[in-house]
Each structure stands twice: as C-alpha cells, then as structure tokens.
Amino acid sequence: MCNLDRVNEQRNNEENCKECGSSITEEGNSYHHCVNCGMQIKSLAYDTGYKFPSEVKGSRRTNTISDLGSQINNDRSSFTRKLSILQNRISKRKVSYADKIIKEAEMAGVSGIVLLELADLIDAANLRNKLTHNRDGMVGLSTLSEAEDKSQYRRRVYAVAALEILNRTLHPNQVLIIAASWKVHKNDISKGIKVIKKILLSENYNFSSNNLCSADNPSVVRYNELEFHLDFFRDHLSEIIDFTSARQIIDCAIEKLSENGEPIGNSFSDNIDGEFRNRTSQRAAMESIVYSMVVLNFNFTLIQSLYAKTPVSGMKWVNSRLGAYRQTLVEGL
C-alpha cells in the first residue's frame, strides 16, 4: 500500500463514526456529529472572527494599526470626509515625510479633530520640505544606533512638538503621555517646537485656538481659556468619580481662582496678580482643582488618577508630594 493510500485510509477512519461507521456528518455548535447516531466525530476549528475581504459589505479601508482594517462611516459631513482623505494618505505603501509623522501620531492613539489639526500643522510646516531636510542634532539620537530608529525618533520629535503646540492653543491631547512612552527628550521637544513655529511664522500660518483667543481684552481671553480647561478636567473627573462630586470640586476651584484675582467666578479684574499670575491657564485650572480635592479631603489616589489621565506640564509633584502639599495648606489655615 502506498503512502497516499495510507493517508486517505487514516483520514477516512478519523472522519467516520467510530460507533456506527457512518461517514455522513453535520456541523453542531462545537463538533461535527454523526447524522446516523449523533456521536461527536471531530471538534470544529477555532473561530478567529476574521472575515475575508469578499465577505465584507461595502468599501473597506485598511490602516497601519490593524491588518484587518477599519471602517469610517460616510455621513456626508466635512469632518468624516477629511478623516477619510487623511487615512487614505497615510495608508499608502509609499508616503511622504509629513505623512510618516502623522502616522506616528495616529499609531500612538491620536484621532479625530486633533489628528486633523495635527495634519494641517505638519503639512504647513513641511510645505517646502523644511522638516524633511532638517538635520539639527537631537539629544535622543545619541542612544540609538540603527538608522531607521534614528529616523523614527526624529519623526516622533516633530509629532510631539506639533501636539504640544496644539495643546497650547486649546486643542487638549495626550502629548505628555505620548512623549513619555516614546522616551522623547524634553530638550528635543523644545527644539522641535521652535523649529516648527519658526517655519510656520515664515509661512504666515494662522494658529487657530478654538475661537477662544480672538477677543482683544486679555481678561476675556483668560476667562475663556480657564472655562475651557475647567470643563475639560470636569469631564475627566466625572469618569473617575460621580458628576455631583466633580461639580463640587470645580466650584471650589473657581472660588480659589477668583480669590487670586483670576477673571472667573465672582471676580473679573483686569489685573491678574494672584497666586496663578505666572501660570498658564491650563496649569492654573489644574492646580486649583488639586487644591480643591485636597481641601475637600478626596483620596490622593483620585488626584493622581486625574493627573495620569490629563497630565499638565510642571506638575509632576502631584505623584510624590501631595502629603507635603496638604501639610502646607493645613499650616496656612
């Protein structure tokens, strides 16, 4: 008997029912069953959930995050149309340097309106290939040996720098978390911001700030920014604790800001000369929230959870010095 006959005989023995010898089977929930006597013959293969392209209804667009691709619902809005165009760009096999930077941000979790704003900013900065050809030294490159790793690090520096610029113009994002996960050196981020801003200013690029900074009165601008950041932090607080407590914390934070001359709450002074006078609106909002949570006796873990979700530059002390901060507050009362 040849080898092929042996294989066929073995396969037939496996597929035939050992109880009655029948070769007719049907597929159950987890086994092939004998139609004649109902005995289990062979277990079904695992269901991976994968669908072949021919099984997917409608057009399909692949991306670099998932080999199975993703779907953008076409609701005829300009937002989804722009997202579709951007995803098509960065899904090509051969992409431009600007698209490679945008792709790094997308793979780090940047999406939606922030990704579109990032794409506009990077496109403008690299309009004349000034980012592509920039070869300024970077601190983080000294730890890398492979050429591709160095190239990726440079792209990530520009992505983080662009995200930080957006963060400063009231487009909140996870720039600090992304920078930490990529291990981008802070000096490289500062240099990247300067490079991008210098290019954009030379191109007369218009930095949009969610229409909150268009007022001529600095107090109105400050008020709009504080309101924006307080609302943003309140939404994240509501995910950690209940909405009522989040509202209580924000009300206490507004009172703290108001007492220090900030143009919010019961005070609307043109002179910002209080505790937060040298703070950005984002940091002033976060510091007032931390103060409120300490005064209202919220657990340190909750404060650190909020900071982990929405880190603010210059406030790493939240992770290690909350006890000393509380003691200082107690002594000052």
VEXTI-817147 format. One line per 5 residues: number of its first residue (from 1); for each residue x, y, z of N, C-alpha, C. Coordinates in steps of 0.05 Angstrom, whole numbers, plus 5000, padded with zeros to 4 digits. Each point is the difference from the previous one (the first is absolute). Example, Ala and Ser with C-alpha at 12.3 -4.5 7.8 and 13.67 -1.06 7.14 Angstrom:
REM VEXTI-817147
1	5264:4886:5156:4982:5024:5000:5018:5024:5000  4993:5021:4986:5016:5024:5001:4985:5022:5014
//
This chain:
REM VEXTI-817147
1	5017:4976:5000:4983:5024:5000:5018:5025:5000  4995:5019:4982:5017:5024:4998:4993:5019:5023  5017:5020:5003:4996:5020:5022:4974:5015:4997  4993:5007:4975:4975:5015:4995:4976:4984:5009  5000:4974:4994:4977:4983:5009:4998:4999:5030
6	5024:4999:5013:5000:4999:5030:4988:5026:5011  5008:5023:4988:4989:5025:5010:4970:5002:4996  4991:4992:4976:4971:5000:4995:4984:4982:5019  5012:4976:5005:4986:4982:5018:4999:5011:5029  5023:5013:5009:5000:5012:5026:4980:5022:5003
11	4998:5017:4978:4981:5022:5000:4971:4990:5001  4994:4979:4985:4973:4988:5000:4993:4989:5028  5020:4987:5013:4995:4989:5026:4993:5022:5021  5014:5023:4997:4996:5023:5018:4972:5012:4996  4992:5001:4974:4975:5014:4994:4975:4982:5002
16	5004:4974:4999:4978:4981:5003:4993:4997:5030  4974:4995:5005:4991:4996:5027:5011:4974:5012  5012:5001:5023:5011:4976:5012:4979:4982:5012  4976:5011:5004:4978:4985:5011:4985:4983:4979  4993:5013:4978:4984:4986:4980:5014:4999:4973
21	5023:5014:4996:5015:4998:4975:4989:5019:4978  4979:5015:5006:4989:5018:4980:5020:5023:4994  5000:5009:4974:5018:5022:4992:4985:5026:4996  4973:5000:5006:4984:5024:4996:4999:5016:5026  5009:5024:5000:5001:5017:5024:4986:5027:4996
26	4994:5013:5022:4989:5027:4999:5014:5017:5021  5000:5026:4995:5015:5019:5017:4983:5009:5023  5009:4996:5025:4986:5010:5024:5012:5026:5010  4996:5006:5025:5011:5025:5012:5030:4998:5003  5010:4977:5008:5029:4998:5004:5012:4974:4989
31	4983:4982:4988:5010:4975:4989:4986:4993:4975  5013:4983:4983:4986:4986:4979:4987:4976:5012  4974:4995:4994:4986:4978:5012:4992:4980:4978  4998:4974:5008:4991:4979:4982:4970:5004:4997  4990:5001:4975:4972:5003:4994:4984:4975:5008
36	5013:4977:4998:4987:4975:5005:4994:4995:5030  5021:5004:5017:4997:4993:5029:5005:5024:5018  5009:5023:4990:5004:5024:5016:5026:5002:5015  5018:4981:4996:5025:5000:5015:5018:5024:4990  5016:5011:5019:5019:5021:4992:5023:4988:4984
41	5006:5012:4977:5021:4989:4982:5026:5016:5003  4998:5026:4996:5024:5017:4998:4993:5028:5009  5017:5013:5016:4995:5027:5010:5003:5020:4977  4984:5021:5002:5002:5021:4980:5025:5017:5004  5010:5012:4979:5023:5018:5002:4993:5025:5015
46	5020:5013:5011:4994:5025:5015:4990:5022:4981  4981:5016:5010:4990:5023:4985:5017:5024:5006  5017:5009:4981:5017:5023:5005:4986:5027:4997  4976:5000:4989:4986:5025:4996:5008:5014:4975  5020:4990:4986:5009:5014:4976:4981:4995:4977
51	4995:5021:4984:4984:4998:4976:5017:5007:4976  4998:4983:4980:5014:5006:4975:4989:5025:4987  5016:5015:4985:4991:5024:4988:4974:4997:4984  4997:4976:4987:4976:4995:4984:4975:4998:5017  5003:4995:5026:4977:4997:5018:4991:5026:5012
56	5018:5021:4998:4994:5025:5012:4982:5017:4982  4977:5009:5011:4982:5016:4983:5010:5028:4998  5000:5011:4977:5008:5028:4995:5030:5002:4998  5009:5025:4995:5028:5005:4996:5015:4998:5026  5025:4992:4999:5016:4996:5024:5026:5015:4998
61	5008:5013:5022:5025:5015:4999:5019:4989:5021  5024:4993:4993:5019:4989:5019:5017:5022:5012  5011:4994:5023:5019:5019:5012:5023:4984:5013  5018:5015:5012:5024:4987:5011:4996:4989:5028  4978:5008:5013:4996:4991:5028:4990:4971:5000
66	4983:4993:4981:4988:4973:4999:5002:4989:4972  5011:4976:4997:5001:4988:4974:4972:4994:4988  4980:4999:5017:4973:4994:4991:4986:5025:4990  5012:5023:5005:4989:5025:4989:4979:5012:5019  4990:5023:4992:4979:5014:5016:4981:5013:4981
71	4977:5008:5010:4979:5011:4984:4992:5027:5010  4999:5020:4983:4990:5026:5006:4973:5004:4988  4980:5004:5017:4973:5004:4990:4998:5026:4984  4989:4998:4977:4997:5023:4983:4973:5014:5006  5001:5021:5017:4976:5014:5007:4998:5026:4985
76	5016:5003:4979:5000:5024:4982:5009:5025:5014  5012:4999:5024:5010:5024:5013:5028:5006:4991  5008:5025:5002:5028:5007:4993:5020:4987:5018  4993:4995:5025:5018:4988:5019:5008:4972:4991  4980:4983:4995:5006:4972:4992:5013:4999:4972
81	4993:5020:4983:5013:5000:4974:5030:5006:5003  5007:5019:5017:5028:5006:5005:5014:4977:5012  4987:4986:5019:5013:4977:5013:5005:4978:4979  4981:4996:4982:5003:4980:4979:5023:5006:4982  5003:5026:4992:5022:5008:4983:5026:4996:5014
86	5001:5008:5026:5025:4997:5015:5007:4971:5004  4981:4983:5005:5006:4971:5003:5010:4988:4975  4988:5008:4977:5010:4991:4974:5029:5008:4996  5007:5024:5008:5027:5010:4996:5020:4982:5015  4995:4996:5026:5020:4987:5017:4998:4969:4998
91	4981:4990:4984:4998:4971:4996:5014:4990:4975  5011:5019:4984:5013:4993:4976:5027:4986:5006  5009:4984:4982:5026:4986:5004:5023:5019:5000  4999:5021:4983:5021:5020:4999:4988:5026:5009  5008:5011:5023:4989:5024:5010:5021:5022:5003
96	4991:5025:5001:5019:5022:5003:5010:5002:5029  5020:5017:5004:5012:5003:5026:4979:5011:5020  4984:5019:4991:4979:5011:5017:4980:4979:5008  4993:4982:4981:4981:4979:5006:5012:4980:5020  5026:4995:4998:5013:4982:5019:4998:5012:5029
101	5003:5026:5003:4998:5013:5026:4971:4997:5010  4981:5005:4983:4971:4997:5007:4994:4972:5008  5012:4981:4985:4995:4971:5006:5010:4993:5027  5023:5010:5008:5010:4995:5027:4980:5009:5021  4988:5023:4996:4981:5010:5020:4975:4983:5000
106	4991:4992:4976:4976:4983:4999:5004:4973:5014  5024:4989:4996:5005:4974:5013:5003:5003:5030  5005:5024:5010:5001:5005:5029:4973:5005:5012  4979:5001:4983:4973:5003:5010:4987:5027:4995  5015:5018:4986:4988:5026:4993:4979:4996:4978
111	4977:5012:5003:4978:4995:4981:4982:5025:4999  4980:4998:4983:4979:5020:4998:5010:5028:4992  4989:5020:5012:5006:5028:4993:5029:5007:5006  5012:4988:5021:5028:5006:5007:5018:4989:4978  4994:4977:4989:5016:4988:4978:4999:5018:4975
116	4976:5010:4995:4996:5018:4976:5016:5026:5004  4998:5011:5024:5015:5025:5006:5030:4995:4998  5009:4977:5010:5028:4992:4999:5009:4998:4971  4984:4988:4983:5006:4996:4972:5003:5028:4986  4982:5018:5006:5001:5027:4988:5026:5014:5008
121	5007:4997:5026:5024:5014:5010:5026:4988:4988  5002:4974:4999:5023:4987:4989:5003:5005:4970  4977:4999:4986:5000:5006:4971:5011:5028:4994  4991:5019:5017:5009:5028:4996:5030:5003:5007  5009:4986:5021:5028:5001:5008:5018:4987:4980
126	4991:4980:4986:5017:4986:4981:4992:5006:4971  4987:5023:4996:4991:5008:4973:5024:5001:4981  5022:5011:5009:5024:5002:4983:5022:4980:5009  4991:4978:5012:5018:4978:5009:5020:5009:5020  4994:5020:5017:5019:5010:5019:5003:4981:5024
131	4979:4984:5006:5003:4980:5021:5015:4976:4988  4994:4993:4975:5013:4977:4987:5030:5003:5000  5009:5024:4993:5029:5005:4997:5014:5011:5025  4985:5004:5021:5013:5010:5025:5016:4978:5013  5025:5005:5005:5017:4980:5012:5014:5011:5025
136	4986:5018:5015:5010:5010:5025:5005:4977:5020  5020:5002:5017:5006:4980:5019:4978:4997:5021  4996:4975:5010:4980:4995:5020:5013:4983:5022  4993:5006:5025:5012:4986:5022:4993:4970:5000  4976:4993:4993:4991:4973:5001:5013:4982:4979
141	5011:5012:4979:5013:4984:4979:5025:4985:5009  5013:5011:5021:5025:4988:5010:4997:4973:5011  4975:4993:5009:4996:4973:5012:4992:4979:4979  4997:5009:4975:4990:4982:4978:5023:4994:4981  5000:4975:4989:5021:4992:4982:4990:4995:4972
146	4975:4989:4997:4990:4994:4974:4989:5025:4986  5005:5002:4974:4991:5024:4984:4970:5003:5001  4985:4978:4998:4971:5001:5000:4989:5010:5027  5013:4991:5022:4992:5009:5027:5005:5030:5003  5022:5010:4989:5005:5028:5002:4980:5016:4983
151	4993:4990:4977:4981:5013:4983:4972:5001:5013  4993:4978:5013:4974:4999:5014:5000:5019:5024  5022:5001:5014:5002:5019:5023:4996:5028:4992  5012:5008:4977:4998:5027:4990:4971:5006:4993  4986:4981:4987:4972:5004:4993:4983:5003:5025
156	5006:4984:5020:4985:5001:5025:5004:5027:5015  5024:5011:4998:5005:5026:5012:4982:5021:4987  4998:5000:4974:4983:5019:4986:4970:4995:5006  4993:4975:5003:4972:4994:5007:4993:5011:5028  5018:4995:5019:4996:5009:5028:5000:5031:5001
161	5019:5012:4985:5001:5029:4999:4975:5013:4989  4989:4988:4979:4975:5009:4988:4977:4997:5020  4999:4977:5013:4979:4995:5020:5001:5020:5023  5024:5007:5008:5004:5020:5022:4990:5028:4991  5006:5007:4975:4991:5025:4989:4969:5000:5000
166	4988:4978:4992:4971:4999:5000:4989:5001:5029  5014:4987:5018:4991:5000:5028:5000:5029:5011  5020:5015:4992:5002:5028:5010:4979:5018:4987  4989:4992:4977:4980:5016:4987:4972:4988:5004  4996:4988:5023:4974:4990:5009:4989:4977:4983
171	5018:4982:4992:4992:4975:4988:5011:4978:5017  4988:4994:5023:5011:4981:5020:5005:4973:4989  5022:4988:5007:5007:4973:4991:5019:4987:5020  5008:4975:4994:5017:4985:5019:5029:5003:4994  5010:5024:4994:5027:5004:4991:5021:4991:5021
176	4995:5005:5025:5020:4992:5020:5002:4970:5003  4977:4987:4999:5000:4971:5001:5014:4988:4976  4994:5011:4976:5013:4990:4976:5030:5004:5001  5008:5024:5008:5029:5007:5001:5014:4981:5019  4987:4994:5023:5013:4981:5020:5002:4972:4989
181	4979:4991:4986:5000:4973:4989:5021:4997:4978  5005:5021:4985:5020:5000:4979:5028:5006:5010  5002:5009:5025:5025:5008:5012:5014:5022:4984  4984:5021:4993:5011:5023:4986:5011:5019:5020  5025:5009:4995:5013:5018:5019:4987:5027:4999
186	4998:5013:5024:4986:5025:5002:5014:5023:4985  5027:4998:4998:5015:5020:4984:4994:4998:4971  4996:4975:4990:4993:4996:4972:4972:5011:4994  4981:4996:5020:4973:5011:4997:5001:5030:4997  5015:5013:5018:5002:5029:4999:5011:5010:4974
191	5021:4986:4991:5013:5008:4974:4980:4995:4977  4985:4978:5001:4981:4994:4979:4978:5021:4999  4991:5009:5023:4979:5021:5001:5010:5025:4987  5025:5008:5006:5012:5024:4989:5003:4998:4970  5009:4976:4990:5004:4996:4972:4973:5003:4985
196	4980:4986:5010:4973:5000:4987:4988:5028:5001  5002:5013:5023:4988:5027:5002:5014:5020:4982  5026:4998:4998:5016:5018:4982:4992:4996:4971  4996:4975:4992:4991:4995:4972:4972:5011:4995  4982:4994:5020:4972:5009:4996:4998:5030:5000
201	5015:5014:5016:4999:5029:5000:5010:5011:4973  5021:4987:4989:5010:5009:4974:4980:4995:4978  4982:4980:5004:4979:4994:4980:4974:5014:5006  5000:5018:5021:4976:5015:5008:4977:4981:5007  5007:4978:5014:4980:4981:5008:4983:5011:5022
206	4974:4996:4999:4981:5010:5020:4995:4979:5021  5010:5005:5025:4996:4982:5022:4971:5003:5010  4983:4981:4996:4972:5001:5010:4999:4991:5028  4983:5013:5017:4998:4993:5028:4971:4995:5008  4985:4985:4984:4972:4994:5006:4984:5025:5003
211	5008:5022:4987:4986:5026:5001:4997:5011:5028  5017:4991:5019:4999:5010:5028:5019:5023:5005  5019:5003:4982:5021:5021:5004:4997:5023:4981  4976:5003:4988:4996:5021:4981:4993:5027:5012  4994:5001:5026:4992:5025:5014:5025:5018:5003
216	4995:5026:5000:5022:5019:5004:5007:5003:5030  4981:4997:5017:5004:5004:5029:5014:4975:5012  5024:5003:5011:5015:4977:5011:4984:4985:5022  4983:5015:5015:4985:4987:5022:4978:4982:4988  4989:5008:4977:4980:4983:4987:5013:4975:4989
221	5024:5004:4988:5015:4977:4990:5006:4980:5023  5010:5011:5022:5007:4983:5023:4975:4986:5011  4978:5014:5001:4974:4988:5009:4992:4977:4982  5001:5004:4974:4993:4979:4981:5017:4976:5003  5026:5004:5003:5019:4978:5003:4995:4984:5026
226	4996:5015:5022:4995:4986:5025:4974:4984:4999  4979:5011:4989:4975:4986:4996:5004:4974:4984  5015:5003:4979:5005:4977:4982:5014:4978:5015  5021:5006:5014:5016:4979:5014:4985:4989:5024  4985:5016:5014:4984:4990:5023:4978:4981:4990
231	4988:5006:4978:4980:4982:4988:5013:4974:4991  5023:5002:4988:5015:4976:4991:5007:4982:5024  5011:5012:5021:5008:4984:5023:4975:4989:5015  4978:5015:5000:4976:4990:5013:4990:4975:4986  5001:4999:4973:4991:4976:4986:5016:4976:5008
236	5026:5003:5004:5017:4978:5008:4995:4993:5030  4995:5020:5016:4993:4995:5028:4975:4983:5002  4981:5006:4983:4974:4985:5000:5003:4971:4994  5022:4993:4985:5005:4972:4993:5013:4986:5024  5014:5015:5017:5013:4988:5023:4982:4998:5024
241	4985:5022:5005:4981:5002:5022:4973:5008:4989  4980:5003:5017:4973:5007:4990:4999:5030:4992  4980:5007:4984:4999:5026:4988:4995:5022:5022  4985:4993:5020:4994:5019:5022:5026:5009:5014  5017:4980:5006:5025:5006:5013:5018:5016:4981
246	5000:4993:4975:5016:5014:4980:4992:5030:4999  4973:5005:5001:4990:5027:4999:5008:5015:5025  5000:4986:5023:5008:5013:5026:5030:5008:4999  5016:4983:4988:5029:5005:4998:5005:5025:4982  4986:5000:4977:5003:5023:4981:4991:5026:5013
251	4978:4999:5014:4989:5025:5013:5021:5010:5020  5012:4982:5015:5021:5008:5020:5024:5011:4986  5007:4988:4977:5023:5009:4984:4995:5028:4989  4976:5005:4991:4993:5027:4990:5002:5021:5022  4991:4992:5024:5002:5018:5023:5029:5007:5006
256	5017:4979:4999:5029:5004:5005:5012:5018:4979  4994:4996:4975:5010:5017:4979:4991:5029:5003  4974:5003:5007:4989:5026:5003:5013:5015:5023  5005:4987:5022:5014:5012:5023:5027:5010:4993  5013:4989:4980:5027:5007:4992:5000:5019:4975
261	4978:5013:4996:4999:5021:4979:4995:4990:4972  4995:4974:4997:4994:4990:4973:4973:5009:4991  4997:5006:4974:4974:5011:4990:4979:4979:4996  4992:4988:5022:4979:4978:4998:4985:5000:5027  4976:4991:5000:4984:4999:5024:4991:5028:5008
266	5002:5007:5026:4991:5025:5010:5018:5024:4994  5025:4994:4991:5020:5021:4995:5005:5002:4970  5001:5024:4990:5007:5004:4972:5018:5024:4997  5024:4997:5011:5019:5021:5000:5019:4999:4976  5007:5024:4990:5019:5001:4978:5029:4994:5009
271	5005:5001:5025:5026:4996:5011:5002:4971:5011  5016:4984:4986:5004:4972:5010:5025:5000:5017  4997:5004:5026:5023:5003:5017:5000:4981:5024  4985:4978:4998:4999:4982:5022:5019:4976:4998  4994:4979:5014:5017:4976:5001:5006:4988:4973
276	4981:5003:4981:5003:4987:4974:5008:5019:4978  5011:5024:5007:5005:5020:4980:5021:4991:4979  5019:4983:5009:5021:4991:4981:4994:4972:4990  4976:4990:5003:4992:4974:4991:4985:5001:4974  5003:4980:4983:4983:4998:4976:4972:4995:5010
281	4980:5005:4984:4972:4995:5008:4996:4971:5006  5013:4982:4985:4997:4971:5004:5011:4992:5028  5024:5010:5006:5012:4993:5026:4985:5013:5023  4990:5025:4996:4985:5013:5021:4975:4984:5006  4986:4990:4979:4976:4984:5004:5006:4975:5015
286	5021:4986:4992:5007:4974:5013:5009:5004:5029  5016:5021:5005:5009:5005:5028:4977:5007:5018  4981:5015:4990:4977:5007:5016:4982:4975:5005  5000:4981:4981:4984:4976:5004:5014:4982:5021  5027:4998:4998:5015:4984:5020:4996:5012:5028
291	5001:5026:5002:4995:5014:5025:4972:4992:5011  4980:5002:4983:4973:4994:5008:4996:4971:5009  5013:4982:4986:4997:4971:5008:5014:4995:5027  5022:5014:5005:5014:4996:5026:4983:5012:5022  4990:5025:4996:4984:5013:5020:4974:4985:5006
296	4988:4987:4979:4975:4985:5003:5005:4971:5009  5026:4994:5007:5008:4974:5011:4995:4977:4981  5005:5004:4974:4998:4978:4981:5026:4984:5002  4998:4974:4995:5023:4982:5001:5022:5008:4981  5025:4998:5009:5023:5007:4983:5000:4984:4974
301	4990:4975:5002:5000:4982:4976:4982:5012:4978  4978:5013:5008:4982:5012:4980:5013:5024:4987  5015:5016:5016:5014:5023:4988:5021:4990:4980  5015:4980:5008:5021:4989:4982:4988:4987:4976  4976:4988:5002:4987:4988:4977:4992:5021:4980
306	4990:5023:5010:4993:5022:4982:5025:5011:4986  5022:5003:5015:5024:5010:4987:5011:4980:4980  4997:4974:5005:5010:4980:4982:4984:5001:4973  4974:5006:5002:4984:5002:4976:5004:5026:4985  5006:5022:5015:5003:5026:4987:5025:5014:5012
311	5024:4990:4994:5024:5012:5012:5004:5029:4990  5010:5017:5017:5005:5028:4994:5030:5005:5005  5012:5014:4982:5029:5006:5002:5006:5016:5026  5021:4991:5014:5008:5014:5024:4987:4990:5026  4984:4978:4998:4985:4991:5023:5006:4971:5007
316	5024:4990:4995:5006:4973:5007:5000:4995:5030  5002:5023:5016:5001:4997:5029:4974:4987:5010  4979:5000:4984:4975:4988:5009:5004:4970:5006  5019:4987:4987:5005:4972:5003:5016:4993:5026  5013:5020:5012:5018:4994:5022:4997:5019:5024
321	4989:5024:4997:5001:5019:5022:4972:5010:5009  4980:4984:4996:4973:5009:5009:4998:5002:5030  5014:4982:5014:5000:5001:5030:5011:5026:5010  5023:5008:4989:5013:5025:5008:4983:5024:4992  4987:4997:4977:4982:5022:4991:4977:5004:5019
326	4988:4977:5008:4977:5002:5019:5009:5012:5027  5024:4992:5009:5010:5011:5026:5004:5030:4998  5010:5009:4977:5004:5029:4996:4974:5015:5001  4979:4988:4988:4974:5012:5000:4988:5002:5028  5004:4979:5015:4990:4999:5028:5014:5021:5017
331	5026:5003:4996:5016:5020:5016:4992:5029:4992  4991:5003:4975:4993:5027:4991:4972:5009:5008  4984:4981:5010:4973:5007:5008:4999:5013:5028
//
